Amino acid sequence: MKKILSKVRKKRYIIYIFIFLLFLLYLYNYVDRNIKPTLIAVAEVRAKSVTTKAINDTIKSKIKEDINYENLILVKYDLEGRVSLMQANTILMNSIAADMALEVQEQLKNLSNSKVKVPLSNTFNRYLINLPSLNLQIQPQGSVNVGFATEFEEAGINQTRHRIYLIVSTDIRIIVPLISKTINITTNIPIAETVIIGDVPEQYFTIPSKEYLDILR
């Protein structure tokens, strides 16, 4: 009789274990199909926000106030006082880009040691559910690329505004429990501008781009 009861209990344990494993499999599939994509999206938005802020703060704190438009662009005028030539100060721009790349790289390393929270409740449609936050880890991947870009836009009658931007691009890896993904962060930071009176000259030497600076490295 005892042997029979023992066998029955063993069968029950096996059935319970089997049901538990099925439940775990169902739970894994549910999380993978319904929660994981939303969690990745929320973590990606949070990581981009934190990383972009860190980059912008680094650039703004390191760009000196005495670096103005005249330091970056040499403007020449004709005999009638009109702008005839605009030439980039590539030596200074290359120096600024190299310095900013190192500063941003160092700041992102410090960011990887900080704690970033991702509210788990944001992954559900019902915000009434009170769930804890997950720790989001941000790890830099590869080097930081820094280049320049320009923009011309009308600023009034016979006037053109010329802006100069720093373009910072880097890859980061976001890590939350059981999930990781590598994403690209690219942000533009305006550093100088001026208003050109009259037509924009046909002779214009393009300032070094991010791709050009990558080749120099």
Secondary structure by P-SEA (a helix, b strand, c coil): caaaaaaaaaaaaaaaaaaaaaaaaaaaaaaacccaaaaaaaaaaaaaaaaaaaaaaaaaacccccccccccbbbbbcccccccbbbbaaaaaaaaaaaaaaaaaaaaaaaaabbbbbcccccccccccbbbbbbbbbbbccbbbbbbbbbbbbccccbbbbbbbbbbbbbbbbbcccbbbbbbbbbbbbccbbbbcccccccccccccaaaaaaac
